[in-house]
Amino acid sequence: MESNLKQVPGIQAVCVFVQSDKTFCVAIVSQPEKGWNSVGGRPNEKALIESIGSKCKSLGLARFETPTKVAIDDTIWTPETGLVTASMKVQRNAIRKHYNQPGGLLDNMGYRFPDK
């Protein structure tokens, strides 16, 4: 899913979250390693959601496969932070833990995971 979303202008680093008890999925978009200017500037959240919807529809993805909420974060995911590997692949569990705090990005989207 993330590879499809990287085709949307403004997205270079993204992580999608899905919960089986929800009818929608969400995405967190991180600032690219080279900064927002490398993708034409920091995306507007509303415009980004519309672009994601259009892209997913053009790919024939089901509605539940299309993130309906997107959080944009200025944090740059690096191997040093533990949020991506050395080859820049997302570390889903580390990213979830990082954003799953009360008042965090996942919580703000109504998508907080239960504490283990």
Backbone as CSV, one residue per row, in Angstrom:
resi,resn,N_x,N_y,N_z,CA_x,CA_y,CA_z,C_x,C_y,C_z
1,MET,0.818,-1.182,0.000,0.000,0.000,0.000,0.873,1.261,0.000
2,GLU,1.917,1.237,0.829,2.779,2.419,0.895,3.398,2.752,-0.458
3,SER,3.761,1.719,-1.229,4.366,1.985,-2.538,3.371,2.680,-3.468
4,ASN,2.095,2.332,-3.377,1.072,3.029,-4.164,0.956,4.492,-3.736
5,LEU,1.013,4.739,-2.444,0.866,6.112,-1.938,2.071,6.978,-2.282
6,LYS,3.222,6.371,-2.462,4.411,7.144,-2.827,4.307,7.716,-4.237
7,GLN,3.313,7.276,-5.003,3.065,7.826,-6.332,2.293,9.150,-6.255
8,VAL,1.759,9.465,-5.080,1.011,10.702,-4.884,2.007,11.838,-4.654
9,PRO,1.860,12.950,-5.369,2.768,14.082,-5.162,2.769,14.543,-3.705
10,GLY,3.961,14.757,-3.168,4.104,15.208,-1.782,4.414,14.096,-0.806
11,ILE,4.323,12.846,-1.258,4.578,11.718,-0.360,5.848,10.994,-0.776
12,GLN,6.782,10.917,0.158,7.989,10.134,-0.066,8.129,9.067,1.019
13,ALA,7.745,9.402,2.245,7.808,8.464,3.364,6.420,8.383,3.997
14,VAL,5.852,7.169,4.029,4.480,6.993,4.520,4.337,5.634,5.187
15,CYS,3.455,5.571,6.174,3.139,4.318,6.843,1.621,4.266,7.008
16,VAL,1.025,3.169,6.559,-0.428,2.978,6.642,-0.729,2.041,7.806
17,PHE,-1.792,2.370,8.545,-2.217,1.543,9.670,-3.635,1.059,9.445
18,VAL,-3.863,-0.224,9.778,-5.165,-0.853,9.607,-5.515,-1.580,10.897
19,GLN,-6.759,-1.412,11.331,-7.271,-2.160,12.476,-8.503,-2.928,12.008
20,SER,-8.594,-4.192,12.391,-9.678,-5.045,11.906,-11.056,-4.584,12.363
21,ASP,-11.128,-3.854,13.469,-12.429,-3.399,13.957,-12.837,-2.029,13.401
22,LYS,-12.034,-1.479,12.488,-12.339,-0.173,11.877,-12.738,-0.388,10.426
23,THR,-13.534,0.537,9.896,-13.965,0.449,8.500,-13.102,1.304,7.586
24,PHE,-12.027,1.860,8.126,-11.133,2.710,7.349,-9.709,2.517,7.834
25,CYS,-8.761,2.923,7.014,-7.361,2.898,7.428,-6.848,4.335,7.446
26,VAL,-5.704,4.533,8.073,-5.099,5.860,8.191,-3.645,5.807,7.746
27,ALA,-3.089,6.972,7.465,-1.686,7.035,7.044,-0.987,8.183,7.754
28,ILE,0.282,7.978,8.036,1.145,9.047,8.551,2.200,9.303,7.483
29,VAL,2.302,10.560,7.085,3.274,10.980,6.081,4.364,11.754,6.801
30,SER,5.592,11.331,6.598,6.731,11.981,7.242,7.437,12.907,6.257
31,GLN,8.107,13.891,6.825,8.916,14.783,5.996,10.009,13.962,5.308
32,PRO,10.197,14.161,4.014,11.246,13.424,3.303,12.636,13.718,3.877
33,GLU,13.543,12.794,3.649,14.912,12.926,4.154,15.568,14.228,3.691
34,LYS,15.227,14.678,2.480,15.811,15.915,1.943,14.935,17.133,2.192
35,GLY,13.915,16.999,3.025,13.055,18.127,3.375,11.838,18.239,2.463
36,TRP,10.881,19.034,2.909,9.637,19.213,2.157,9.872,19.807,0.769
37,ASN,10.884,20.653,0.619,11.131,21.270,-0.688,11.456,20.245,-1.768
38,SER,11.954,19.072,-1.363,12.299,18.031,-2.339,11.061,17.410,-2.990
39,VAL,9.881,17.637,-2.396,8.629,17.115,-2.973,7.653,18.248,-3.291
40,GLY,8.194,19.448,-3.462,7.350,20.580,-3.843,6.725,21.318,-2.683
41,GLY,7.211,21.116,-1.482,6.686,21.808,-0.307,5.838,20.897,0.558
42,ARG,5.601,21.354,1.787,4.790,20.569,2.734,3.368,20.473,2.192
43,PRO,2.850,19.250,2.063,1.510,19.107,1.488,0.418,19.626,2.411
44,ASN,-0.673,20.063,1.802,-1.869,20.463,2.524,-2.640,19.180,2.830
45,GLU,-3.044,18.995,4.078,-3.677,17.746,4.496,-4.945,17.427,3.690
46,LYS,-5.803,18.404,3.518,-7.055,18.173,2.789,-6.781,17.804,1.326
47,ALA,-5.881,18.539,0.688,-5.532,18.242,-0.708,-4.871,16.879,-0.819
48,LEU,-4.063,16.520,0.171,-3.383,15.227,0.160,-4.393,14.083,0.261
49,ILE,-5.385,14.231,1.119,-6.424,13.204,1.256,-7.167,13.027,-0.072
50,GLU,-7.463,14.136,-0.751,-8.142,14.067,-2.049,-7.261,13.372,-3.090
51,SER,-5.968,13.699,-3.098,-5.037,13.068,-4.042,-4.903,11.572,-3.775
52,ILE,-4.857,11.211,-2.508,-4.767,9.799,-2.132,-6.024,9.065,-2.591
53,GLY,-7.181,9.669,-2.357,-8.440,9.058,-2.781,-8.482,8.841,-4.278
54,SER,-8.062,9.838,-5.040,-8.058,9.725,-6.501,-7.104,8.629,-6.969
55,LYS,-5.914,8.595,-6.376,-4.915,7.599,-6.766,-5.404,6.186,-6.457
56,CYS,-5.934,5.991,-5.258,-6.405,4.663,-4.868,-7.573,4.217,-5.746
57,LYS,-8.455,5.149,-6.090,-9.581,4.821,-6.964,-9.081,4.426,-8.349
58,SER,-8.093,5.156,-8.870,-7.554,4.842,-10.199,-6.858,3.480,-10.222
59,LEU,-6.369,3.043,-9.068,-5.715,1.736,-8.966,-6.716,0.609,-8.695
60,GLY,-7.983,0.980,-8.531,-9.018,-0.015,-8.293,-9.036,-0.577,-6.886
61,LEU,-8.485,0.179,-5.941,-8.457,-0.300,-4.563,-9.832,-0.134,-3.920
62,ALA,-10.141,-1.024,-3.008,-11.412,-0.961,-2.285,-11.419,0.248,-1.359
63,ARG,-12.616,0.656,-0.994,-12.755,1.847,-0.143,-12.019,1.691,1.190
64,PHE,-12.103,0.495,1.785,-11.430,0.280,3.069,-9.912,0.261,2.943
65,GLU,-9.397,0.133,1.722,-7.951,0.148,1.492,-7.422,1.565,1.292
66,THR,-8.299,2.535,1.230,-7.923,3.919,0.986,-7.889,4.690,2.304
67,PRO,-6.732,5.210,2.706,-6.686,5.993,3.948,-7.628,7.194,3.863
68,THR,-8.501,7.295,4.866,-9.444,8.410,4.892,-8.974,9.528,5.820
69,LYS,-7.989,9.221,6.625,-7.387,10.235,7.488,-5.880,10.157,7.296
70,VAL,-5.263,11.325,7.212,-3.821,11.408,7.006,-3.248,12.427,7.977
71,ALA,-2.166,12.053,8.623,-1.440,12.983,9.483,-0.099,13.279,8.819
72,ILE,0.251,14.533,8.790,1.532,14.954,8.209,2.444,15.346,9.355
73,ASP,3.619,14.737,9.394,4.565,14.987,10.478,5.859,15.564,9.920
74,ASP,6.394,16.554,10.609,7.645,17.174,10.179,8.877,16.370,10.584
75,THR,8.676,15.313,11.365,9.785,14.448,11.752,10.317,13.727,10.516
76,ILE,11.633,13.670,10.394,12.262,12.917,9.310,12.607,11.543,9.867
77,TRP,12.065,10.504,9.244,12.344,9.139,9.680,13.721,8.732,9.186
78,THR,14.586,8.391,10.113,15.950,7.989,9.775,16.290,6.679,10.489
79,PRO,17.307,5.984,10.017,17.742,4.779,10.731,18.179,5.103,12.169
80,GLU,18.720,6.295,12.388,19.171,6.682,13.723,18.015,6.780,14.718
81,THR,16.829,7.159,14.238,15.666,7.243,15.125,15.015,5.880,15.319
82,GLY,15.405,4.907,14.499,14.845,3.570,14.592,13.494,3.422,13.896
83,LEU,13.063,4.458,13.172,11.757,4.418,12.515,11.816,3.816,11.116
84,VAL,13.026,3.733,10.545,13.239,3.064,9.258,14.536,2.267,9.346
85,THR,14.694,1.326,8.424,15.927,0.544,8.366,16.994,1.340,7.611
86,ALA,18.184,0.781,7.536,19.269,1.440,6.794,18.910,1.609,5.319
87,SER,18.058,0.723,4.794,17.623,0.850,3.399,16.319,1.654,3.277
88,MET,15.967,2.374,4.340,14.818,3.287,4.393,13.462,2.581,4.317
89,LYS,13.382,1.337,4.720,12.099,0.646,4.815,11.489,0.965,6.179
90,VAL,10.175,1.203,6.183,9.535,1.585,7.442,9.572,0.452,8.451
91,GLN,9.783,0.833,9.688,9.720,-0.094,10.818,8.344,0.115,11.459
92,ARG,7.353,-0.593,10.949,5.958,-0.373,11.321,5.725,-0.379,12.835
93,ASN,6.281,-1.362,13.549,6.065,-1.425,14.993,6.688,-0.235,15.707
94,ALA,7.866,0.167,15.289,8.520,1.327,15.910,7.737,2.607,15.630
95,ILE,7.237,2.744,14.405,6.458,3.931,14.046,5.151,3.945,14.826
96,ARG,4.503,2.783,14.924,3.252,2.726,15.698,3.496,3.109,17.152
97,LYS,4.550,2.580,17.741,4.864,2.905,19.140,5.152,4.401,19.287
98,HIS,5.874,4.970,18.340,6.250,6.383,18.381,5.024,7.305,18.330
99,TYR,4.026,6.960,17.511,2.866,7.828,17.306,1.625,7.399,18.083
100,ASN,1.702,6.332,18.863,0.533,5.775,19.552,0.323,6.334,20.952
101,GLN,1.074,7.323,21.338,0.953,7.889,22.681,-0.353,8.677,22.826
102,PRO,-0.874,8.823,24.042,-2.054,9.684,24.229,-1.752,11.087,23.682
103,GLY,-2.623,11.595,22.849,-2.409,12.892,22.219,-1.490,12.829,21.017
104,GLY,-1.013,11.634,20.644,-0.145,11.462,19.487,-0.941,11.486,18.191
105,LEU,-0.250,11.358,17.077,-0.910,11.453,15.780,-1.985,10.385,15.578
106,LEU,-1.727,9.152,15.984,-2.746,8.106,15.829,-3.953,8.403,16.708
107,ASP,-3.721,8.833,17.926,-4.808,9.189,18.843,-5.641,10.336,18.269
108,ASN,-4.978,11.320,17.689,-5.681,12.468,17.109,-6.554,12.084,15.917
109,MET,-6.224,10.967,15.254,-7.030,10.497,14.124,-8.090,9.493,14.574
110,GLY,-8.199,9.260,15.895,-9.151,8.284,16.405,-8.744,6.870,16.079
111,TYR,-7.441,6.623,16.050,-6.917,5.346,15.599,-5.864,4.779,16.545
112,ARG,-5.955,5.128,17.808,-4.965,4.656,18.772,-5.100,3.155,18.990
113,PHE,-3.979,2.479,19.035,-3.948,1.048,19.289,-3.934,0.801,20.784
114,PRO,-4.555,-0.294,21.246,-4.522,-0.592,22.683,-3.093,-0.876,23.128
115,ASP,-2.778,-0.473,24.343,-1.451,-0.758,24.897,-1.324,-2.247,25.138
116,LYS,-0.143,-2.766,24.846,0.093,-4.206,25.050,0.620,-4.462,26.429
